[in-house]
Amino acid sequence: MAQVILKDVSKSYDGQVNVVTGFNLEVEDGEFIVLVGPSGCGKSTTLRMVAGLEELTGGTIQIGDRVVNDVPPKDRDIAMVFQSYALYPHMTVRENMAFALKLRKRPKAEIEAKVKSAAQVLGIEHLLDRKPKALSGGQRQRVAVGRAIVRDPQCFLFDEPLSNLDAKLRVEMRAELKQLHLRLASTTLYVTHDQEEAMTLGDRVVVMKDGVIQQVGTALEIYHQPRNRFVAGFLGSPPMNFFRGSVVREGDRLWFDEGSGKLPIPDWASKGMQEQVGGHVTLGVRPEAMSDRVTARFDTSDNSLKMKVLLVQPLGDRKDVYLATPEHERSVALVDAYARFETGETLDVFFDMNRVHFFDAGETGRALVTNPNTSRAA
């Protein structure tokens, strides 16, 4: 395995459409890195540039001790797993897995040993004589991964490999891929638009928007300490709620004025929010940090807004509760199954002010203060 370094990498088409801009990342030997972001953010293009399937407009890509900008894909010593599996339909599983090694004219005994070993790792020994049409989606994905493993590459590249699977199988395959990585200690770049995949798989996560890296860190770092509002809203299900408002001073205390009510700015944030007095900011709060008074696991004094219950969705041990204020059409609280919310009623909804975030106004506003309570969780 090897380190992968991307330095000032960019990609544009016709010199006008910038797909990736100023991409800098060092993937350590054996590290599992996940690129995540909405469709069109440049994550797959970045992966394809590492693979050599897209030419760089600028910057350098290094795999191991080689700069590979001008190295053909077949000579980069990488293995790529695609969303579509890309198996040869006329070949058996054994033949699919062995194909790349045959092209390299490896000895027959070596090929057989590597195919058998990879099949054992993936639990598909009993499928070696089947053709792809006789396999389920999950089995085809295992074969595609096995075809990559037998090559023993310096780096594995995965381009949304689980997106064609149903929800239950995606969860199972996520766990299998993570276990496989722990077993092989393989340097891996993985692309997905699914934030749950990103959080469960990656040693580190790279959040992208419009071809630009927004934040790099562990899943917990990004979840608990987002650098801007975009990152805060992208990771998490349901996503973070945002309330536009202003910072006001009453006596010796600062308040967040939502328009229909006020929330006290906690002591940990007061110093950093002094310069925002009179200005517009955005308060962010995770759904699990909102509750009714009875089931709240945090202080419930002076930290509520009157909200109307739009919809209650039971989810077994919890509920998704959709809420609105006169100023904000929709937010979501993730509450205990026994929390008392009824569709159509208006009641006090409490905020855990030790877990809120404050951002500059605007859709990509930067984080204004660092929350010491959530930084400990990260």
TIBATOR-711692 format. One record per residue (C-alpha): residue number from 1; residue in one letter; chain; x, y, z. Coordinates in steps of 0.5 Angstrom, whole numbers, plus 500, padded with zeros to 3 digits. Example, Ala and Ser with C-alpha at 12.3 -4.5 7.8 and 13.67 -1.06 7.14 Angstrom:
REM residues 2
r i->1	aa->A	ch->A	X->525	Y->491	Z->516 $
r i->2	aa->S	ch->A	X->527	Y->498	Z->514 $
This chain:
REM residues 378
r i->1	aa->M	ch->A	X->500	Y->500	Z->500 $
r i->2	aa->A	ch->A	X->502	Y->507	Z->499 $
r i->3	aa->Q	ch->A	X->501	Y->514	Z->501 $
r i->4	aa->V	ch->A	X->497	Y->519	Z->496 $
r i->5	aa->I	ch->A	X->498	Y->526	Z->496 $
r i->6	aa->L	ch->A	X->494	Y->531	Z->492 $
r i->7	aa->K	ch->A	X->497	Y->538	Z->491 $
r i->8	aa->D	ch->A	X->493	Y->544	Z->488 $
r i->9	aa->V	ch->A	X->489	Y->539	Z->484 $
r i->10	aa->S	ch->A	X->484	Y->543	Z->479 $
r i->11	aa->K	ch->A	X->480	Y->541	Z->474 $
r i->12	aa->S	ch->A	X->476	Y->545	Z->469 $
r i->13	aa->Y	ch->A	X->473	Y->544	Z->462 $
r i->14	aa->D	ch->A	X->474	Y->549	Z->456 $
r i->15	aa->G	ch->A	X->477	Y->553	Z->461 $
r i->16	aa->Q	ch->A	X->470	Y->556	Z->464 $
r i->17	aa->V	ch->A	X->467	Y->550	Z->468 $
r i->18	aa->N	ch->A	X->471	Y->549	Z->474 $
r i->19	aa->V	ch->A	X->469	Y->542	Z->477 $
r i->20	aa->V	ch->A	X->475	Y->542	Z->482 $
r i->21	aa->T	ch->A	X->479	Y->548	Z->485 $
r i->22	aa->G	ch->A	X->485	Y->548	Z->489 $
r i->23	aa->F	ch->A	X->484	Y->541	Z->492 $
r i->24	aa->N	ch->A	X->490	Y->539	Z->497 $
r i->25	aa->L	ch->A	X->490	Y->532	Z->501 $
r i->26	aa->E	ch->A	X->495	Y->527	Z->504 $
r i->27	aa->V	ch->A	X->492	Y->520	Z->505 $
r i->28	aa->E	ch->A	X->496	Y->516	Z->509 $
r i->29	aa->D	ch->A	X->499	Y->509	Z->508 $
r i->30	aa->G	ch->A	X->493	Y->505	Z->510 $
r i->31	aa->E	ch->A	X->488	Y->510	Z->511 $
r i->32	aa->F	ch->A	X->481	Y->510	Z->509 $
r i->33	aa->I	ch->A	X->479	Y->517	Z->506 $
r i->34	aa->V	ch->A	X->471	Y->518	Z->504 $
r i->35	aa->L	ch->A	X->470	Y->524	Z->499 $
r i->36	aa->V	ch->A	X->462	Y->526	Z->501 $
r i->37	aa->G	ch->A	X->458	Y->532	Z->498 $
r i->38	aa->P	ch->A	X->452	Y->533	Z->494 $
r i->39	aa->S	ch->A	X->451	Y->531	Z->486 $
r i->40	aa->G	ch->A	X->456	Y->535	Z->482 $
r i->41	aa->C	ch->A	X->461	Y->537	Z->488 $
r i->42	aa->G	ch->A	X->467	Y->534	Z->484 $
r i->43	aa->K	ch->A	X->468	Y->528	Z->488 $
r i->44	aa->S	ch->A	X->468	Y->523	Z->483 $
r i->45	aa->T	ch->A	X->472	Y->527	Z->478 $
r i->46	aa->T	ch->A	X->477	Y->528	Z->484 $
r i->47	aa->L	ch->A	X->477	Y->520	Z->484 $
r i->48	aa->R	ch->A	X->477	Y->519	Z->477 $
r i->49	aa->M	ch->A	X->483	Y->524	Z->476 $
r i->50	aa->V	ch->A	X->487	Y->519	Z->481 $
r i->51	aa->A	ch->A	X->485	Y->513	Z->477 $
r i->52	aa->G	ch->A	X->488	Y->517	Z->471 $
r i->53	aa->L	ch->A	X->481	Y->517	Z->468 $
r i->54	aa->E	ch->A	X->481	Y->524	Z->468 $
r i->55	aa->E	ch->A	X->486	Y->529	Z->466 $
r i->56	aa->L	ch->A	X->488	Y->534	Z->471 $
r i->57	aa->T	ch->A	X->488	Y->542	Z->469 $
r i->58	aa->G	ch->A	X->493	Y->543	Z->474 $
r i->59	aa->G	ch->A	X->497	Y->541	Z->480 $
r i->60	aa->T	ch->A	X->500	Y->534	Z->482 $
r i->61	aa->I	ch->A	X->498	Y->527	Z->484 $
r i->62	aa->Q	ch->A	X->503	Y->523	Z->487 $
r i->63	aa->I	ch->A	X->502	Y->515	Z->489 $
r i->64	aa->G	ch->A	X->507	Y->512	Z->493 $
r i->65	aa->D	ch->A	X->514	Y->516	Z->491 $
r i->66	aa->R	ch->A	X->511	Y->517	Z->484 $
r i->67	aa->V	ch->A	X->508	Y->523	Z->481 $
r i->68	aa->V	ch->A	X->503	Y->520	Z->476 $
r i->69	aa->N	ch->A	X->500	Y->526	Z->472 $
r i->70	aa->D	ch->A	X->503	Y->523	Z->466 $
r i->71	aa->V	ch->A	X->502	Y->515	Z->468 $
r i->72	aa->P	ch->A	X->497	Y->511	Z->464 $
r i->73	aa->P	ch->A	X->491	Y->508	Z->469 $
r i->74	aa->K	ch->A	X->494	Y->501	Z->468 $
r i->75	aa->D	ch->A	X->501	Y->503	Z->470 $
r i->76	aa->R	ch->A	X->498	Y->507	Z->477 $
r i->77	aa->D	ch->A	X->498	Y->501	Z->481 $
r i->78	aa->I	ch->A	X->491	Y->502	Z->483 $
r i->79	aa->A	ch->A	X->484	Y->498	Z->483 $
r i->80	aa->M	ch->A	X->478	Y->501	Z->482 $
r i->81	aa->V	ch->A	X->471	Y->499	Z->484 $
r i->82	aa->F	ch->A	X->465	Y->502	Z->480 $
r i->83	aa->Q	ch->A	X->458	Y->503	Z->482 $
r i->84	aa->S	ch->A	X->456	Y->499	Z->476 $
r i->85	aa->Y	ch->A	X->460	Y->493	Z->478 $
r i->86	aa->A	ch->A	X->463	Y->493	Z->471 $
r i->87	aa->L	ch->A	X->463	Y->485	Z->471 $
r i->88	aa->Y	ch->A	X->464	Y->481	Z->464 $
r i->89	aa->P	ch->A	X->457	Y->478	Z->463 $
r i->90	aa->H	ch->A	X->460	Y->472	Z->459 $
r i->91	aa->M	ch->A	X->465	Y->470	Z->464 $
r i->92	aa->T	ch->A	X->465	Y->466	Z->471 $
r i->93	aa->V	ch->A	X->466	Y->470	Z->478 $
r i->94	aa->R	ch->A	X->473	Y->466	Z->478 $
r i->95	aa->E	ch->A	X->475	Y->469	Z->471 $
r i->96	aa->N	ch->A	X->472	Y->476	Z->472 $
r i->97	aa->M	ch->A	X->477	Y->476	Z->478 $
r i->98	aa->A	ch->A	X->483	Y->473	Z->475 $
r i->99	aa->F	ch->A	X->482	Y->477	Z->468 $
r i->100	aa->A	ch->A	X->487	Y->483	Z->470 $
r i->101	aa->L	ch->A	X->492	Y->478	Z->473 $
r i->102	aa->K	ch->A	X->492	Y->474	Z->466 $
r i->103	aa->L	ch->A	X->493	Y->480	Z->462 $
r i->104	aa->R	ch->A	X->499	Y->481	Z->466 $
r i->105	aa->K	ch->A	X->501	Y->474	Z->465 $
r i->106	aa->R	ch->A	X->502	Y->472	Z->472 $
r i->107	aa->P	ch->A	X->503	Y->465	Z->473 $
r i->108	aa->K	ch->A	X->497	Y->460	Z->473 $
r i->109	aa->A	ch->A	X->498	Y->458	Z->480 $
r i->110	aa->E	ch->A	X->499	Y->465	Z->483 $
r i->111	aa->I	ch->A	X->493	Y->467	Z->480 $
r i->112	aa->E	ch->A	X->489	Y->461	Z->482 $
r i->113	aa->A	ch->A	X->492	Y->462	Z->489 $
r i->114	aa->K	ch->A	X->490	Y->470	Z->489 $
r i->115	aa->V	ch->A	X->483	Y->468	Z->487 $
r i->116	aa->K	ch->A	X->482	Y->463	Z->492 $
r i->117	aa->S	ch->A	X->484	Y->467	Z->498 $
r i->118	aa->A	ch->A	X->480	Y->473	Z->496 $
r i->119	aa->A	ch->A	X->474	Y->469	Z->495 $
r i->120	aa->Q	ch->A	X->475	Y->466	Z->502 $
r i->121	aa->V	ch->A	X->476	Y->473	Z->505 $
r i->122	aa->L	ch->A	X->469	Y->476	Z->502 $
r i->123	aa->G	ch->A	X->465	Y->469	Z->503 $
r i->124	aa->I	ch->A	X->464	Y->468	Z->495 $
r i->125	aa->E	ch->A	X->468	Y->461	Z->494 $
r i->126	aa->H	ch->A	X->461	Y->458	Z->493 $
r i->127	aa->L	ch->A	X->460	Y->463	Z->487 $
r i->128	aa->L	ch->A	X->466	Y->462	Z->483 $
r i->129	aa->D	ch->A	X->463	Y->458	Z->477 $
r i->130	aa->R	ch->A	X->457	Y->462	Z->477 $
r i->131	aa->K	ch->A	X->456	Y->468	Z->472 $
r i->132	aa->P	ch->A	X->454	Y->475	Z->474 $
r i->133	aa->K	ch->A	X->447	Y->474	Z->471 $
r i->134	aa->A	ch->A	X->446	Y->468	Z->477 $
r i->135	aa->L	ch->A	X->448	Y->473	Z->482 $
r i->136	aa->S	ch->A	X->445	Y->478	Z->487 $
r i->137	aa->G	ch->A	X->447	Y->485	Z->487 $
r i->138	aa->G	ch->A	X->450	Y->484	Z->494 $
r i->139	aa->Q	ch->A	X->454	Y->478	Z->491 $
r i->140	aa->R	ch->A	X->456	Y->482	Z->484 $
r i->141	aa->Q	ch->A	X->459	Y->488	Z->489 $
r i->142	aa->R	ch->A	X->463	Y->482	Z->493 $
r i->143	aa->V	ch->A	X->466	Y->480	Z->486 $
r i->144	aa->A	ch->A	X->467	Y->487	Z->484 $
r i->145	aa->V	ch->A	X->471	Y->488	Z->490 $
r i->146	aa->G	ch->A	X->475	Y->481	Z->490 $
r i->147	aa->R	ch->A	X->477	Y->483	Z->483 $
r i->148	aa->A	ch->A	X->480	Y->489	Z->486 $
r i->149	aa->I	ch->A	X->483	Y->485	Z->492 $
r i->150	aa->V	ch->A	X->487	Y->480	Z->487 $
r i->151	aa->R	ch->A	X->491	Y->486	Z->484 $
r i->152	aa->D	ch->A	X->494	Y->487	Z->491 $
r i->153	aa->P	ch->A	X->494	Y->495	Z->489 $
r i->154	aa->Q	ch->A	X->498	Y->501	Z->492 $
r i->155	aa->C	ch->A	X->491	Y->504	Z->493 $
r i->156	aa->F	ch->A	X->484	Y->502	Z->492 $
r i->157	aa->L	ch->A	X->479	Y->507	Z->489 $
r i->158	aa->F	ch->A	X->471	Y->506	Z->490 $
r i->159	aa->D	ch->A	X->466	Y->510	Z->486 $
r i->160	aa->E	ch->A	X->459	Y->510	Z->490 $
r i->161	aa->P	ch->A	X->460	Y->502	Z->490 $
r i->162	aa->L	ch->A	X->453	Y->501	Z->494 $
r i->163	aa->S	ch->A	X->448	Y->506	Z->491 $
r i->164	aa->N	ch->A	X->445	Y->500	Z->487 $
r i->165	aa->L	ch->A	X->444	Y->496	Z->493 $
r i->166	aa->D	ch->A	X->437	Y->496	Z->497 $
r i->167	aa->A	ch->A	X->437	Y->500	Z->504 $
r i->168	aa->K	ch->A	X->438	Y->493	Z->508 $
r i->169	aa->L	ch->A	X->444	Y->491	Z->504 $
r i->170	aa->R	ch->A	X->447	Y->497	Z->504 $
r i->171	aa->V	ch->A	X->448	Y->497	Z->511 $
r i->172	aa->E	ch->A	X->451	Y->490	Z->511 $
r i->173	aa->M	ch->A	X->456	Y->492	Z->506 $
r i->174	aa->R	ch->A	X->458	Y->498	Z->509 $
r i->175	aa->A	ch->A	X->460	Y->493	Z->515 $
r i->176	aa->E	ch->A	X->463	Y->488	Z->511 $
r i->177	aa->L	ch->A	X->467	Y->494	Z->507 $
r i->178	aa->K	ch->A	X->470	Y->497	Z->514 $
r i->179	aa->Q	ch->A	X->472	Y->490	Z->516 $
r i->180	aa->L	ch->A	X->475	Y->488	Z->510 $
r i->181	aa->H	ch->A	X->479	Y->495	Z->510 $
r i->182	aa->L	ch->A	X->481	Y->493	Z->518 $
r i->183	aa->R	ch->A	X->484	Y->486	Z->515 $
r i->184	aa->L	ch->A	X->488	Y->489	Z->509 $
r i->185	aa->A	ch->A	X->490	Y->495	Z->512 $
r i->186	aa->S	ch->A	X->489	Y->498	Z->505 $
r i->187	aa->T	ch->A	X->490	Y->505	Z->503 $
r i->188	aa->T	ch->A	X->483	Y->507	Z->500 $
r i->189	aa->L	ch->A	X->479	Y->513	Z->497 $
r i->190	aa->Y	ch->A	X->472	Y->512	Z->497 $
r i->191	aa->V	ch->A	X->466	Y->517	Z->494 $
r i->192	aa->T	ch->A	X->459	Y->517	Z->496 $
r i->193	aa->H	ch->A	X->453	Y->522	Z->497 $
r i->194	aa->D	ch->A	X->451	Y->518	Z->503 $
r i->195	aa->Q	ch->A	X->453	Y->522	Z->509 $
r i->196	aa->E	ch->A	X->451	Y->515	Z->513 $
r i->197	aa->E	ch->A	X->456	Y->512	Z->509 $
r i->198	aa->A	ch->A	X->461	Y->517	Z->510 $
r i->199	aa->M	ch->A	X->461	Y->517	Z->518 $
r i->200	aa->T	ch->A	X->461	Y->510	Z->519 $
r i->201	aa->L	ch->A	X->467	Y->508	Z->514 $
r i->202	aa->G	ch->A	X->472	Y->514	Z->514 $
r i->203	aa->D	ch->A	X->478	Y->514	Z->518 $
r i->204	aa->R	ch->A	X->477	Y->522	Z->516 $
r i->205	aa->V	ch->A	X->472	Y->525	Z->512 $
r i->206	aa->V	ch->A	X->473	Y->530	Z->506 $
r i->207	aa->V	ch->A	X->466	Y->534	Z->505 $
r i->208	aa->M	ch->A	X->466	Y->538	Z->498 $
r i->209	aa->K	ch->A	X->462	Y->543	Z->495 $
r i->210	aa->D	ch->A	X->462	Y->546	Z->488 $
r i->211	aa->G	ch->A	X->469	Y->543	Z->487 $
r i->212	aa->V	ch->A	X->472	Y->546	Z->494 $
r i->213	aa->I	ch->A	X->474	Y->542	Z->500 $
r i->214	aa->Q	ch->A	X->470	Y->545	Z->506 $
r i->215	aa->Q	ch->A	X->472	Y->541	Z->512 $
r i->216	aa->V	ch->A	X->477	Y->535	Z->513 $
r i->217	aa->G	ch->A	X->477	Y->531	Z->519 $
r i->218	aa->T	ch->A	X->474	Y->525	Z->523 $
r i->219	aa->A	ch->A	X->466	Y->524	Z->522 $
r i->220	aa->L	ch->A	X->465	Y->526	Z->530 $
r i->221	aa->E	ch->A	X->470	Y->532	Z->529 $
r i->222	aa->I	ch->A	X->466	Y->534	Z->523 $
r i->223	aa->Y	ch->A	X->459	Y->533	Z->526 $
r i->224	aa->H	ch->A	X->460	Y->536	Z->533 $
r i->225	aa->Q	ch->A	X->465	Y->542	Z->530 $
r i->226	aa->P	ch->A	X->463	Y->544	Z->523 $
r i->227	aa->R	ch->A	X->467	Y->550	Z->520 $
r i->228	aa->N	ch->A	X->461	Y->553	Z->516 $
r i->229	aa->R	ch->A	X->453	Y->552	Z->516 $
r i->230	aa->F	ch->A	X->454	Y->548	Z->509 $
r i->231	aa->V	ch->A	X->458	Y->542	Z->513 $
r i->232	aa->A	ch->A	X->453	Y->543	Z->519 $
r i->233	aa->G	ch->A	X->447	Y->542	Z->515 $
r i->234	aa->F	ch->A	X->450	Y->536	Z->510 $
r i->235	aa->L	ch->A	X->452	Y->531	Z->516 $
r i->236	aa->G	ch->A	X->447	Y->528	Z->520 $
r i->237	aa->S	ch->A	X->440	Y->525	Z->519 $
r i->238	aa->P	ch->A	X->435	Y->529	Z->520 $
r i->239	aa->P	ch->A	X->440	Y->535	Z->518 $
r i->240	aa->M	ch->A	X->441	Y->540	Z->523 $
r i->241	aa->N	ch->A	X->436	Y->546	Z->524 $
r i->242	aa->F	ch->A	X->437	Y->553	Z->522 $
r i->243	aa->F	ch->A	X->434	Y->559	Z->525 $
r i->244	aa->R	ch->A	X->435	Y->566	Z->523 $
r i->245	aa->G	ch->A	X->435	Y->572	Z->528 $
r i->246	aa->S	ch->A	X->439	Y->577	Z->531 $
r i->247	aa->V	ch->A	X->444	Y->578	Z->537 $
r i->248	aa->V	ch->A	X->441	Y->583	Z->543 $
r i->249	aa->R	ch->A	X->443	Y->585	Z->549 $
r i->250	aa->E	ch->A	X->438	Y->586	Z->555 $
r i->251	aa->G	ch->A	X->442	Y->588	Z->561 $
r i->252	aa->D	ch->A	X->448	Y->584	Z->562 $
r i->253	aa->R	ch->A	X->446	Y->578	Z->558 $
r i->254	aa->L	ch->A	X->446	Y->576	Z->551 $
r i->255	aa->W	ch->A	X->440	Y->573	Z->547 $
r i->256	aa->F	ch->A	X->438	Y->570	Z->540 $
r i->257	aa->D	ch->A	X->432	Y->574	Z->538 $
r i->258	aa->E	ch->A	X->429	Y->569	Z->533 $
r i->259	aa->G	ch->A	X->423	Y->574	Z->531 $
r i->260	aa->S	ch->A	X->418	Y->570	Z->535 $
r i->261	aa->G	ch->A	X->422	Y->569	Z->541 $
r i->262	aa->K	ch->A	X->428	Y->569	Z->545 $
r i->263	aa->L	ch->A	X->433	Y->564	Z->547 $
r i->264	aa->P	ch->A	X->439	Y->566	Z->552 $
r i->265	aa->I	ch->A	X->446	Y->565	Z->549 $
r i->266	aa->P	ch->A	X->450	Y->561	Z->554 $
r i->267	aa->D	ch->A	X->456	Y->563	Z->558 $
r i->268	aa->W	ch->A	X->461	Y->559	Z->554 $
r i->269	aa->A	ch->A	X->459	Y->563	Z->547 $
r i->270	aa->S	ch->A	X->458	Y->570	Z->550 $
r i->271	aa->K	ch->A	X->465	Y->572	Z->550 $
r i->272	aa->G	ch->A	X->465	Y->570	Z->542 $
r i->273	aa->M	ch->A	X->458	Y->573	Z->541 $
r i->274	aa->Q	ch->A	X->460	Y->580	Z->544 $
r i->275	aa->E	ch->A	X->461	Y->583	Z->537 $
r i->276	aa->Q	ch->A	X->455	Y->580	Z->534 $
r i->277	aa->V	ch->A	X->450	Y->584	Z->538 $
r i->278	aa->G	ch->A	X->446	Y->588	Z->533 $
r i->279	aa->G	ch->A	X->447	Y->584	Z->528 $
r i->280	aa->H	ch->A	X->444	Y->578	Z->524 $
r i->281	aa->V	ch->A	X->447	Y->571	Z->525 $
r i->282	aa->T	ch->A	X->444	Y->564	Z->524 $
r i->283	aa->L	ch->A	X->443	Y->559	Z->530 $
r i->284	aa->G	ch->A	X->444	Y->551	Z->529 $
r i->285	aa->V	ch->A	X->441	Y->546	Z->533 $
r i->286	aa->R	ch->A	X->441	Y->538	Z->532 $
r i->287	aa->P	ch->A	X->434	Y->535	Z->532 $
r i->288	aa->E	ch->A	X->437	Y->531	Z->538 $
r i->289	aa->A	ch->A	X->438	Y->537	Z->542 $
r i->290	aa->M	ch->A	X->431	Y->539	Z->542 $
r i->291	aa->S	ch->A	X->425	Y->536	Z->546 $
r i->292	aa->D	ch->A	X->419	Y->537	Z->551 $
r i->293	aa->R	ch->A	X->420	Y->539	Z->558 $
r i->294	aa->V	ch->A	X->418	Y->532	Z->561 $
r i->295	aa->T	ch->A	X->423	Y->528	Z->557 $
r i->296	aa->A	ch->A	X->429	Y->533	Z->556 $
r i->297	aa->R	ch->A	X->435	Y->531	Z->559 $
r i->298	aa->F	ch->A	X->438	Y->538	Z->559 $
r i->299	aa->D	ch->A	X->436	Y->544	Z->563 $
r i->300	aa->T	ch->A	X->429	Y->547	Z->561 $
r i->301	aa->S	ch->A	X->430	Y->554	Z->564 $
r i->302	aa->D	ch->A	X->428	Y->560	Z->559 $
r i->303	aa->N	ch->A	X->431	Y->556	Z->553 $
r i->304	aa->S	ch->A	X->424	Y->555	Z->549 $
r i->305	aa->L	ch->A	X->420	Y->557	Z->543 $
r i->306	aa->K	ch->A	X->413	Y->557	Z->542 $
r i->307	aa->M	ch->A	X->412	Y->552	Z->536 $
r i->308	aa->K	ch->A	X->407	Y->549	Z->532 $
r i->309	aa->V	ch->A	X->407	Y->541	Z->531 $
r i->310	aa->L	ch->A	X->406	Y->540	Z->524 $
r i->311	aa->L	ch->A	X->407	Y->532	Z->524 $
r i->312	aa->V	ch->A	X->409	Y->527	Z->528 $
r i->313	aa->Q	ch->A	X->413	Y->520	Z->525 $
r i->314	aa->P	ch->A	X->414	Y->515	Z->530 $
r i->315	aa->L	ch->A	X->420	Y->511	Z->529 $
r i->316	aa->G	ch->A	X->420	Y->505	Z->534 $
r i->317	aa->D	ch->A	X->424	Y->508	Z->540 $
r i->318	aa->R	ch->A	X->424	Y->515	Z->538 $
r i->319	aa->K	ch->A	X->420	Y->520	Z->534 $
r i->320	aa->D	ch->A	X->421	Y->525	Z->528 $
r i->321	aa->V	ch->A	X->417	Y->531	Z->530 $
r i->322	aa->Y	ch->A	X->416	Y->537	Z->525 $
r i->323	aa->L	ch->A	X->415	Y->544	Z->528 $
r i->324	aa->A	ch->A	X->414	Y->551	Z->526 $
r i->325	aa->T	ch->A	X->415	Y->558	Z->529 $
r i->326	aa->P	ch->A	X->411	Y->564	Z->525 $
r i->327	aa->E	ch->A	X->418	Y->566	Z->523 $
r i->328	aa->H	ch->A	X->421	Y->559	Z->521 $
r i->329	aa->E	ch->A	X->417	Y->554	Z->517 $
r i->330	aa->R	ch->A	X->420	Y->548	Z->519 $
r i->331	aa->S	ch->A	X->425	Y->544	Z->523 $
r i->332	aa->V	ch->A	X->425	Y->537	Z->526 $
r i->333	aa->A	ch->A	X->426	Y->535	Z->533 $
r i->334	aa->L	ch->A	X->429	Y->527	Z->534 $
r i->335	aa->V	ch->A	X->425	Y->526	Z->541 $
r i->336	aa->D	ch->A	X->424	Y->520	Z->546 $
r i->337	aa->A	ch->A	X->418	Y->515	Z->543 $
r i->338	aa->Y	ch->A	X->414	Y->518	Z->550 $
r i->339	aa->A	ch->A	X->415	Y->525	Z->549 $
r i->340	aa->R	ch->A	X->408	Y->529	Z->548 $
r i->341	aa->F	ch->A	X->408	Y->532	Z->542 $
r i->342	aa->E	ch->A	X->401	Y->532	Z->538 $
r i->343	aa->T	ch->A	X->400	Y->534	Z->531 $
r i->344	aa->G	ch->A	X->397	Y->541	Z->531 $
r i->345	aa->E	ch->A	X->398	Y->543	Z->538 $
r i->346	aa->T	ch->A	X->403	Y->549	Z->540 $
r i->347	aa->L	ch->A	X->407	Y->548	Z->546 $
r i->348	aa->D	ch->A	X->414	Y->550	Z->549 $
r i->349	aa->V	ch->A	X->420	Y->546	Z->545 $
r i->350	aa->F	ch->A	X->426	Y->547	Z->549 $
r i->351	aa->F	ch->A	X->433	Y->547	Z->546 $
r i->352	aa->D	ch->A	X->440	Y->544	Z->549 $
r i->353	aa->M	ch->A	X->444	Y->551	Z->549 $
r i->354	aa->N	ch->A	X->450	Y->547	Z->551 $
r i->355	aa->R	ch->A	X->450	Y->544	Z->544 $
r i->356	aa->V	ch->A	X->448	Y->549	Z->539 $
r i->357	aa->H	ch->A	X->452	Y->553	Z->534 $
r i->358	aa->F	ch->A	X->452	Y->560	Z->531 $
r i->359	aa->F	ch->A	X->454	Y->562	Z->524 $
r i->360	aa->D	ch->A	X->455	Y->568	Z->520 $
r i->361	aa->A	ch->A	X->448	Y->569	Z->516 $
r i->362	aa->G	ch->A	X->448	Y->566	Z->509 $
r i->363	aa->E	ch->A	X->447	Y->559	Z->507 $
r i->364	aa->T	ch->A	X->455	Y->558	Z->508 $
r i->365	aa->G	ch->A	X->456	Y->562	Z->514 $
r i->366	aa->R	ch->A	X->462	Y->561	Z->518 $
r i->367	aa->A	ch->A	X->462	Y->558	Z->525 $
r i->368	aa->L	ch->A	X->463	Y->564	Z->530 $
r i->369	aa->V	ch->A	X->465	Y->560	Z->536 $
r i->370	aa->T	ch->A	X->467	Y->554	Z->538 $
r i->371	aa->N	ch->A	X->463	Y->550	Z->543 $
r i->372	aa->P	ch->A	X->467	Y->547	Z->548 $
r i->373	aa->N	ch->A	X->462	Y->542	Z->550 $
r i->374	aa->T	ch->A	X->461	Y->539	Z->543 $
r i->375	aa->S	ch->A	X->469	Y->539	Z->542 $
r i->376	aa->R	ch->A	X->470	Y->534	Z->548 $
r i->377	aa->A	ch->A	X->465	Y->529	Z->544 $
r i->378	aa->A	ch->A	X->469	Y->530	Z->538 $
